[in-house]
Amino acid sequence: MKDLKLKICGMKHSDNILEVALLEPDYLGFILYKNSPRNFSGEIPTINSAIKKTGVFVDAEIDFVLEMIEKYHFSAVQLHGKESAEYCTKLKLAVSNESVEIIKVFSVKESFNFEELQPYEGIVDLFLFDTKGKSKGGNGITFDWELLKEYSSPTPFFLSGGIGLEELEKIEELYNHFENQQKSHLLYGVDVNSKFEIEAGLKNVKSLRIFKDNLGLKASK
């Protein structure tokens, strides 16, 4: 059975990055957006190359994204703004020789029009559904995951938005829904951030270890 991927986002401090990397998540996210309290600057310490370093951008110029990919050797780019399908196409072409995954974020509140995804099909590699809030991510609030049971896109997605230890059972329930439809591959992974923080950008490694261990158990049932 395909395991759920774990993405830990909003990394900021070198020592903490090294500690979290020892948990061997699938992705580590670095936010490159000046308005975020988790805005990353400086150097990323050397970590296991199997972990996909992910640059998180909000309506950034493509040249800036490309510069950061080269600087930090990102394996994935997460677009958390209002980036158009045309923008994603241009970026995809620009990184076509770099094997960089493109993750497009969509914010969800009480409802969501899944037709919004159509222009991005075949362009981006993954979608990510986050809770619409005051900030561009890291709001610590979940949306109604029941909406995702209507998901019919062929593009796999990350589940995000206020995910903590308390959401493990709900993750299992959603995973089982897709598995019963023989579509478990569509729920690609979960993205965590603020619910595992001591302060903005500083992650609680102990809590993350518990979550990762239990997420593996849920996904392997």
N, C-alpha and C positions, 0 to 999 in steps of 0.2 A: 504494500500500500504506500502511496506517495505520502511522505511526511510533510507536515506543515513547516514552512520556513519561518524563522524568527528574525525580525528586523528590529534592532534597538536604535532608536533615533535620538538626535539632540545631544550627541557626544561633544565634549568641550575641553576637558582637562586631561593632560597627558597621562598622569598616573591612573586616573579612573578609566581612561581608554584601554590601558594595558590590562587592568583588572577585569574589565568587562570582556575584553577579547579572549581571555582565558576560558570564558564560558563557551566559546566557539559558536556564537550566533552566526547565522547565514549572512546577515547584512549588518553593517554599522553605518548610521546616518550622520552626516555632518552638515549642519545648516549654514548656508552662506547667504544670509539675509540680514542686513544691518538692523532691521527693526525687531528682530527676535532676541529675547534674553539668552538664547542658546547659540547666538551667532558665533561661528567658529573662525578663529584666526590662528596663525602660527603654523607649527609643523605637526603632522600626524606621526606618532611613533611607529616603529616597525611592528607589525602584527602579522598573524598567520595569513598567508596569501590566499587561503581558501575563503576567507571572510571578504565579502564584497563591500568595499568602501563605496558609500553612496553620497553623492553631493546633492543637497536639497536646495532648490532655487525657487524664487518667486518673481515671475515676470522679468527675468534677467535678460540682458542682451546675449545673443548667442555667442558672440566673441568672448564674453566673460565666462560663460559656461565652458567653452572649449579651453580657455586659459586655465580654469580650475581643474578640469579633467587632466590636463597635462601636468599641472603642478602637483596634484595629489594622487595621480594614478587611479582615478575613480573607475570602478567597474560598472557603476550604475548612476543614473541621473534621475532625480525625482523632481517633477515639475508641480509646484504647489500653488501656482497662480492661475491666471486666466489665459494661459498659453493656448493658442489656436492649433488646429490640426495642421495648418500650413507651417506654423512655427515648428511643430514636432517633426514634420517632414524635412524641413531644412536642417534641423539638428540631427535627425537620423542619417541623412546623407553625409553630413559633416563628420560623423563618428563611425561611418560604415566600416572603416578599416580598423577600428579600435575595439570592436566587440563590447560596446557599452550598452547596457540595457537602459531603456527609457520607461520610466514609471510616471503615468499621468494621474494626478490626484483630482478627485471630485468630492466636493463637500455636500453632505446630506443633512437635512433637518427633518421636518415632519414627513416629507415626501421627496421623491426623486423621479425625474423623467429619464428613463434609460435610453431614450432615443438620442440623448446628448452624447452618448458614447459612439454612435455610428460613424461620425467623421474620423474618429481616431483608430477605428478597426484596421488592422493590418499595418499600422504605422508604429504605435507604441507596443512595447512588449508586455506591460502589465498595467492594470488599473489599481488605484488605491482609493478606498472609500473612507473618508474622515468626517468628523462631525463639524458642521458649520457653526462657527463661533466668532468671538471678537478677534481672536488671533488666528494667524495662519498655522494651525496645528498647535498641539500642546495645551488644549483647552481642558483636558481631563474629563470630558463628557462623552458618553456613548450616545449614538443615535439608535433608532429602532431597527434592529437587524432583521426583523421580519420582512422589511422591504426587499432585502437581498434574496429572499426566496423566489422573487419574480425575475431574478437574473437569468438572462438567456444568451448573453454574449459568449463567444468562443474564447475571449481573452481572459486569462486567469487574473485574479485580483488579490490584493492585500486587504485585510480587515484592520481598520485603525480607529482611533478616537476613544480616549478614556479607558483603555484596556488595562486592567490590573488583575491581581490574584482572584478577585471576586467574580471575574468574567469567565473563568475556566469552564464552568459547566455550560454557560451559554455558547462558548466557542465549540464545545463538544456537540451540543444540540444542532448548531448550524452545520458543522462538519457532517454529522450523520444525515442531515437533510440532503446535502449534495451527494453523499455516498449512496444513499438509497436510490437516487436518480442516476447512479453511475456517472456522476459528474464531480467527484471529490477533488479532481485535479483543478477545478476552477477556483476553489478556495485555496489559493497558493500559499498564503502565509498570514501572519499577524505582525503588526507594527506597534511597538510600545514606546512610551516616552514618559510623560509627566507623572503617571501613577507609580513610577518606580524611581522617583527623584527625592533626594535629600534637599536639594535646591536646584534651581534651573540649570541644567547641564551637568549635574553631578548625580550619577546613578547609584542606587542601593544594590550592590552586587549580590548580597544575600537573598534579597527578595527576587531578583532576576534569576538566580540559580533555581529557586523553588519553582518559579513560573516555567522556566525552560524544562525542568525535569518533568513537571506535570503536564505540560503541553505535549511532550513526547509521548506520554502515556495515553493521553486523550486521542492523539492522532493515530496511534497504533492499534486501537481497538478494532 
